[in-house]
Amino acid sequence: MLEVYLETYFLPRRSAFVRALERVHSAGLLAQDADVETLADMLIGALVYRLLLSLRSEHSVSELRGHVRRLLRQTGFAVPT
């Protein structure tokens, strides 16, 4: 069942996210030597942890938005406050 989930839902979405990061990279918005595959894993992992594994059962939209902004800033991406 996990294999079907990974192949049907997770991997296509991860691939789409990597393609989006590649477009951002091509636009010069990420460091030239940025590894978009690793960056995707870092961001996805942090979000999965925050949404599914943290002790809090609910997160407000503003909290999640702030978390994503902080994650992106840590990668060197210029995100307005």
C-alpha positions in Angstrom: 0.0 0.0 0.0 2.8 2.4 0.8 4.5 1.7 -2.6 1.2 2.5 -4.4 0.9 5.8 -2.3 4.5 6.8 -3.1 4.2 6.0 -6.8 0.7 7.5 -7.3 0.7 10.6 -5.0 4.0 11.4 -3.4 6.6 11.0 -6.2 4.6 12.9 -8.9 4.1 15.8 -6.4 7.8 15.8 -5.4 8.8 15.8 -9.1 6.6 18.8 -9.7 8.1 20.6 -6.7 11.6 19.8 -8.0 10.7 21.2 -11.4 9.4 24.4 -9.7 12.6 24.8 -7.8 14.6 24.3 -11.1 12.6 27.2 -12.6 13.4 29.3 -9.6 17.1 28.3 -9.9 17.1 29.1 -13.6 15.7 32.5 -12.9 18.7 33.2 -10.7 16.8 33.3 -7.4 18.8 30.5 -5.8 22.5 30.2 -5.4 24.2 29.0 -8.5 25.5 25.9 -6.9 22.2 25.0 -5.2 21.2 21.3 -5.4 17.5 21.5 -6.0 16.9 17.8 -5.3 18.5 18.2 -1.8 16.6 21.5 -1.3 13.3 19.8 -2.2 14.0 17.0 0.3 14.9 19.5 3.0 11.7 21.6 2.5 9.4 18.6 2.1 10.8 16.9 5.1 10.5 20.1 7.3 6.9 20.6 6.1 5.9 16.9 6.6 7.3 17.0 10.1 5.5 20.3 10.9 2.2 19.1 9.5 2.1 15.4 10.5 4.6 14.7 13.3 4.7 17.7 15.5 2.8 17.5 18.8 0.4 20.3 17.8 -2.7 19.0 16.0 -3.6 22.3 14.4 -1.6 25.0 12.7 -2.9 28.3 11.6 -2.3 29.4 8.0 -0.2 32.4 9.2 2.0 30.0 11.3 2.6 27.7 8.4 3.3 30.6 6.0 5.8 32.0 8.5 7.5 28.6 8.8 7.8 28.3 5.1 9.2 31.8 4.8 11.8 31.0 7.5 12.7 27.7 5.7 13.2 29.5 2.4 15.3 32.2 4.0 17.6 29.5 5.5 18.2 28.2 2.0 19.3 31.6 0.8 16.1 32.4 -1.1 15.2 36.1 -0.7 11.7 36.1 0.7 10.1 39.4 1.7 8.8 39.7 5.3 
